[in-house]
Amino acid sequence: MTDPAPGAVMRGAVDLSALRNRPSAPAAAAEPGEPAGAVSSLVMDVTDATFPQALELSRTVPVVVDLWAEWCGPCKQLSPILEKVVLELDGRVVLAKVDVDANPQLSQAFRAQSIPMVVALIGGQPVPLFTGAVPEQQVREVFAQLLQVAAQNGVSGRLDVAGGDDDTSEPAEPALPPLHAEAYDAIEAGDYPRAIAAYEQALIENPRDAEARAGLGQVSLLARVQDADLQAARTAAAAEPTAIEAQFAVAGLDLAGGHVEDAFGRLLDLFAAPPSDERGPVRERLLELFGVVGDADPRGVSARGRLASLLF
């Protein structure tokens, strides 16, 4: 089974072993006398030496790693967006900022060939999110997927900020609408059918609810891939190249594993193959998966363009 994550988990591609057990001073852990599960800030600077603390925090909440540099213009556009969204999530995510110039070992470990580069840590394992400056809405969509994946992997805690009563940061994100909250709780419990039902009811009540539509696509994908065997799915798809369900299965696993272009390419090739009156289910699945990656994702934009050319 593949890991249903915003991107493929980089086991082997990123080697953090040399940084795990290094003795160091705490980066932003609780001070003596502070409650367990407290940090001094939800946004912290992390160095080669203090990285083990970020790994340890990732067993409680997802840790988003922002690899940046002072000379990088796009980094300065993206970092405030990341900080804003992390603070709004009120302790469910921590942001670890890494200056790649000052921390060459981390830069090398994450293979940061271009920046800004954003990676998450879930239970000590790195998960790629995106590279380059992206719009705030896309950041929100990626973080929503990250929280779902983290919950599925048993990482769904919340951290308090020490001295939070005096905190002057931005207020927490407003409470979710009831059906959205029900869906999120169901996802955390692994009850995907209940989450799907909640999002579907939200869309019945408000067909223009874009967040519910995106959430429905994401949780439907997770439900389809949770017990799937990638090798078996690939074997079945190779044996029947025009079998819609077999191709759907591999495309879903590819998307959940971060191979977005492969997933869209497979479905677009499938869309081009059958007679036009048999294309409907393929088009519907493509539109659903476009919603999963978000309107601003360049891979989705490219795939939409190819779909339009095939339609007209």
HELIX and SHEET records of a PDB file:
HELIX    1   1 SER A   17  ARG A   20  1                                   4    
HELIX    2   2 PHE A   51  LEU A   57  1                                   7    
HELIX    3   3 GLY A   73  GLU A   88  1                                  16    
HELIX    4   4 PRO A  104  ALA A  109  1                                   6    
HELIX    5   5 GLU A  136  GLN A  152  1                                  17    
HELIX    6   6 GLY A  164  ASP A  166  5                                   3    
HELIX    7   7 PRO A  178  GLU A  188  1                                  11    
HELIX    8   8 TYR A  192  GLU A  205  1                                  14    
HELIX    9   9 ALA A  210  VAL A  225  1                                  16    
HELIX   10  10 LEU A  230  ALA A  239  1                                  10    
HELIX   11  11 ILE A  244  ALA A  256  1                                  13    
HELIX   12  12 VAL A  260  ALA A  272  1                                  13    
HELIX   13  13 SER A  276  GLU A  278  5                                   3    
HELIX   14  14 GLY A  280  VAL A  293  1                                  14    
HELIX   15  15 PRO A  298  LEU A  311  1                                  14    
SHEET    1   A 2 ALA A  38  VAL A  39  0                                        
SHEET    2   A 2 ASP A 160  VAL A 161  1                                        
SHEET    1   B 5 VAL A  43  ASP A  45  0                                        
SHEET    2   B 5 VAL A  94  ASP A  99  1                                        
SHEET    3   B 5 VAL A  63  TRP A  68  1                                        
SHEET    4   B 5 MET A 117  ILE A 122 -1                                        
SHEET    5   B 5 GLN A 125  THR A 131 -1                                        
END                                                                             
